[in-house]
């Protein structure tokens, strides 16, 4: 799938975004569907739209920074705490197993 940079009037873009949101599509999916219709081609199927939306989501997630700190998902925080505790227990066990000099 190709990406393009298009200049649009601000008010037109607002109308496009409102129509896309009302139809439950991303801006890209909405513009692609309307372009297909305008050119006389068949509108994209739901599966095609879903594939496009999933591709956009994957792109966004791939570019997103990792989540740490107060916005860290609970399972990540639990895993981090578990791993810290395991390291602490391992260090304690190692210190306790040394024979006195």
Residue frames as qw, qx, qy, qz and C-alpha x, y, z in Angstrom:
[[0.000, 0.890, 0.455, 0.000, 0.00, 0.00, 0.00],
 [0.420, 0.382, -0.001, 0.823, 1.35, 3.42, -0.97],
 [0.238, -0.704, -0.407, 0.531, 1.30, 6.48, 1.26],
 [0.309, 0.590, 0.286, 0.689, 0.64, 9.96, -0.09],
 [0.189, -0.407, -0.328, 0.831, 0.82, 13.48, 1.25],
 [0.095, 0.622, 0.599, 0.495, -2.23, 15.51, 0.20],
 [0.045, -0.069, -0.246, 0.966, -3.01, 19.17, 0.88],
 [0.145, -0.601, -0.744, -0.253, -6.64, 19.84, 1.78],
 [0.201, -0.585, -0.004, -0.786, -8.63, 22.84, 2.90],
 [0.019, -0.157, 0.761, -0.629, -8.98, 22.82, 6.69],
 [0.602, 0.074, 0.281, -0.744, -12.79, 22.86, 6.59],
 [0.784, 0.244, -0.454, -0.346, -12.88, 20.04, 4.04],
 [0.398, 0.243, -0.835, 0.294, -10.60, 17.98, 6.25],
 [0.300, -0.072, 0.612, -0.728, -12.89, 18.58, 9.23],
 [0.764, 0.169, -0.018, -0.623, -15.86, 17.35, 7.16],
 [0.679, 0.297, -0.667, -0.079, -13.89, 14.28, 6.01],
 [0.139, 0.214, -0.827, 0.500, -12.88, 13.46, 9.58],
 [0.516, 0.016, 0.425, -0.744, -16.49, 13.82, 10.80],
 [0.816, 0.238, -0.247, -0.466, -17.78, 11.56, 8.02],
 [0.534, 0.310, -0.776, 0.130, -15.05, 8.98, 8.65],
 [0.096, -0.153, 0.758, -0.627, -15.76, 8.94, 12.37],
 [0.663, 0.094, 0.206, -0.713, -19.50, 8.63, 11.77],
 [0.839, 0.270, -0.368, -0.296, -18.90, 5.62, 9.53],
 [0.850, -0.445, 0.281, 0.000, -16.47, 4.02, 11.99],
 [0.852, 0.364, 0.030, 0.376, -13.55, 4.21, 9.57],
 [0.499, -0.464, 0.094, 0.726, -10.14, 5.79, 9.73],
 [0.239, 0.775, -0.101, -0.577, -9.56, 8.83, 7.57],
 [0.018, -0.414, 0.785, 0.461, -7.44, 6.74, 5.18],
 [0.234, 0.231, 0.942, 0.059, -10.04, 3.98, 4.89],
 [0.309, 0.720, 0.461, -0.417, -12.83, 6.50, 4.34],
 [0.187, 0.724, -0.326, -0.578, -10.89, 8.37, 1.65],
 [0.103, -0.215, 0.906, 0.351, -9.99, 5.10, -0.08],
 [0.290, 0.435, 0.845, -0.108, -13.63, 3.96, -0.10],
 [0.293, 0.802, 0.233, -0.465, -14.90, 7.30, -1.41],
 [0.051, 0.604, -0.573, -0.551, -12.16, 7.37, -4.07],
 [0.220, 0.044, 0.949, 0.220, -13.12, 3.88, -5.24],
 [0.308, 0.646, 0.653, -0.248, -16.74, 4.98, -5.52],
 [0.184, 0.812, -0.062, -0.550, -15.85, 8.19, -7.39],
 [0.031, 0.497, -0.726, -0.475, -13.72, 6.28, -9.89],
 [0.772, 0.171, -0.268, -0.550, -16.46, 3.77, -10.57],
 [0.388, 0.233, -0.884, 0.118, -14.74, 0.85, -8.92],
 [0.666, -0.479, -0.556, -0.136, -16.35, -1.40, -6.40],
 [0.349, -0.791, 0.291, -0.410, -16.23, -0.12, -2.85],
 [0.222, 0.389, -0.856, 0.259, -13.77, -1.97, -0.65],
 [0.702, -0.349, -0.601, -0.155, -15.11, -4.95, 1.24],
 [0.594, -0.768, 0.088, -0.222, -15.32, -4.95, 5.00],
 [0.917, -0.203, 0.089, 0.332, -12.36, -7.36, 5.05],
 [0.573, 0.480, 0.029, 0.664, -10.27, -4.95, 2.94],
 [0.181, -0.824, 0.059, -0.534, -11.13, -2.06, 5.22],
 [0.808, -0.584, 0.078, -0.028, -10.30, -4.17, 8.29],
 [0.857, 0.070, 0.040, 0.508, -6.92, -5.13, 6.78],
 [0.307, 0.658, -0.015, 0.687, -6.15, -1.48, 6.10],
 [0.452, -0.794, 0.068, -0.402, -7.15, -0.40, 9.60],
 [0.906, -0.385, 0.067, 0.164, -5.09, -3.20, 11.18],
 [0.716, 0.322, 0.003, 0.620, -2.08, -2.19, 9.08],
 [0.006, 0.770, -0.060, 0.635, -2.46, 1.40, 10.32],
 [0.708, -0.674, 0.072, -0.197, -2.71, 0.22, 13.94],
 [0.922, -0.103, 0.030, 0.373, 0.41, -1.93, 13.54],
 [0.475, 0.559, -0.037, 0.679, 2.31, 1.05, 12.13],
 [0.296, -0.799, 0.081, -0.517, 1.27, 3.25, 15.03],
 [0.851, -0.517, 0.091, -0.029, 2.22, 0.61, 17.61],
 [0.860, 0.155, -0.009, 0.486, 5.56, -0.09, 15.93],
 [0.307, 0.608, -0.079, 0.728, 6.45, 3.60, 16.10],
 [0.511, -0.784, -0.066, -0.345, 5.23, 4.08, 19.69],
 [0.117, 0.559, -0.696, 0.434, 7.76, 4.26, 22.51],
 [0.481, -0.189, -0.841, 0.158, 7.67, 1.53, 25.15],
 [0.468, -0.703, -0.171, -0.507, 5.27, 2.12, 28.04],
 [0.552, -0.063, -0.620, 0.555, 6.89, 2.57, 31.45],
 [0.005, -0.123, 0.333, -0.935, 6.10, 4.44, 34.60],
 [0.382, 0.180, 0.545, -0.724, 2.58, 5.38, 35.72],
 [0.686, 0.359, -0.138, -0.618, 1.09, 4.31, 32.38],
 [0.136, 0.301, -0.938, -0.105, 2.60, 0.83, 32.47],
 [0.746, -0.198, -0.431, -0.467, 0.01, -1.92, 32.13],
 [0.690, -0.544, 0.335, -0.340, -0.58, -3.81, 35.38],
 [0.995, 0.028, 0.051, 0.086, 0.78, -7.12, 34.04],
 [0.594, 0.585, -0.277, 0.478, 4.07, -5.40, 33.12],
 [0.228, -0.707, 0.392, -0.543, 4.36, -3.89, 36.58],
 [0.892, -0.326, 0.230, -0.213, 3.65, -7.26, 38.23],
 [0.920, 0.278, -0.082, 0.262, 6.27, -8.93, 36.03],
 [0.300, 0.706, -0.339, 0.544, 8.80, -6.18, 36.84],
 [0.507, -0.624, 0.378, -0.460, 8.20, -6.56, 40.60],
 [0.987, -0.099, 0.117, -0.056, 8.44, -10.36, 40.35],
 [0.779, 0.457, -0.186, 0.387, 11.74, -10.14, 38.48],
 [0.006, 0.736, -0.390, 0.553, 13.17, -7.63, 40.98],
 [0.744, -0.478, 0.321, -0.338, 12.20, -9.91, 43.86],
 [0.987, 0.116, 0.006, 0.114, 13.74, -12.94, 42.14],
 [0.524, 0.616, -0.315, 0.496, 17.01, -11.02, 41.65],
 [0.312, -0.684, 0.394, -0.528, 16.98, -9.97, 45.32],
 [0.918, -0.266, 0.223, -0.190, 16.37, -13.56, 46.47],
 [0.888, 0.349, -0.126, 0.270, 19.14, -14.83, 44.17],
 [0.250, 0.695, -0.389, 0.550, 21.60, -12.25, 45.54],
 [0.573, -0.575, 0.368, -0.453, 20.65, -13.11, 49.12],
 [0.993, -0.055, 0.100, -0.037, 21.09, -16.82, 48.48],
 [0.722, 0.512, -0.246, 0.395, 24.47, -16.23, 46.90],
 [0.045, -0.698, 0.436, -0.567, 25.67, -14.17, 49.89],
 [0.753, -0.426, 0.315, -0.390, 24.36, -16.75, 52.34],
 [0.994, 0.104, -0.013, 0.042, 26.11, -19.67, 50.63],
 [0.415, 0.698, -0.462, 0.356, 29.58, -18.21, 50.94],
 [0.808, -0.333, -0.384, 0.298, 31.74, -19.89, 53.50],
 [0.306, -0.947, 0.067, 0.075, 33.27, -17.65, 56.15],
 [0.575, 0.672, -0.367, 0.290, 36.87, -16.63, 55.45]]
